Amino acid sequence: MRTLIVILIGLILSFLFVWGSGYFNKTKTTGILIFLIIWLVFCIFDLIIGVRAGYSVGEELGIHTVIFALPAISVYLFSRYL
């Protein structure tokens, strides 16, 4: 359940960064890059927390690949169609 919530937050943030970049007269590329950097830092931080909680690095990498990839793909799609 937590994974789905984090992915949903990532999808919402990806939309907001693409929409917000146009709203603040920035290029969509700027919004995409800022989102990807922030989302990657979040995913790395969350991975470290999971490993410290007792999960293996392999388990965490598998989950965080999905957690990172879905919003990363969506930010690209939002930028193409918004």
SENUFI-628483 format. One record per residue (C-alpha): residue number from 1; residue in one letter; x, y, z. Coordinates in steps of 0.1 Angstrom, whole numbers. Each point is the difference from the previous one (the first is absolute). Layout:
<rs>
R	n	res	px	py	pz
R	NUM	A	X	Y	Z
...
</rs>
This chain:
<rs>
R	n	res	px	py	pz
R	1	M	0	0	0
R	2	R	28	24	9
R	3	T	16	-6	-34
R	4	L	-32	9	-18
R	5	I	-3	32	20
R	6	V	36	10	-8
R	7	I	-5	-7	-37
R	8	L	-32	21	1
R	9	I	18	29	16
R	10	G	27	-3	-27
R	11	L	-26	1	-27
R	12	I	-17	31	15
R	13	L	34	17	4
R	14	S	11	-8	-35
R	15	F	-32	16	-13
R	16	L	4	31	22
R	17	F	37	5	-11
R	18	V	-9	-1	-37
R	19	W	-31	22	5
R	20	G	19	23	23
R	21	S	29	5	-24
R	22	G	-24	14	-25
R	23	Y	-17	21	26
R	24	F	32	16	12
R	25	N	12	6	-36
R	26	K	27	-27	1
R	27	T	6	-27	-26
R	28	K	-16	-34	5
R	29	T	36	-14	-1
R	30	T	8	20	31
R	31	G	-30	-14	18
R	32	I	9	-35	-10
R	33	L	36	2	11
R	34	I	-9	16	34
R	35	F	-26	-27	6
R	36	L	23	-28	-9
R	37	I	28	12	22
R	38	I	-24	5	30
R	39	W	-17	-34	-6
R	40	L	34	-18	-3
R	41	V	12	15	32
R	42	F	-32	-10	17
R	43	C	2	-36	-13
R	44	I	36	-3	12
R	45	F	-9	13	34
R	46	D	-30	-23	2
R	47	L	22	-30	-11
R	48	I	25	7	28
R	49	I	-28	2	25
R	50	G	-13	-34	-12
R	51	V	34	-16	2
R	52	R	5	13	35
R	53	A	-35	-14	9
R	54	G	13	-35	-9
R	55	Y	-9	-5	-36
R	56	S	27	-12	-24
R	57	V	15	23	-26
R	58	G	-13	-23	-27
R	59	E	-36	3	13
R	60	E	2	37	3
R	61	L	15	5	-34
R	62	G	-28	-20	-16
R	63	I	-27	21	16
R	64	H	18	33	-5
R	65	T	5	-7	-37
R	66	V	-37	0	-3
R	67	I	-5	29	24
R	68	F	24	21	-21
R	69	A	-9	-12	-35
R	70	L	-37	5	0
R	71	P	1	37	9
R	72	A	30	5	-22
R	73	I	-19	-14	-30
R	74	S	-31	20	9
R	75	V	20	33	1
R	76	Y	11	-7	-35
R	77	L	-35	-8	-11
R	78	F	-15	31	17
R	79	S	26	22	-17
R	80	R	-10	-14	-34
R	81	Y	-37	3	4
R	82	L	-6	31	22
</rs>
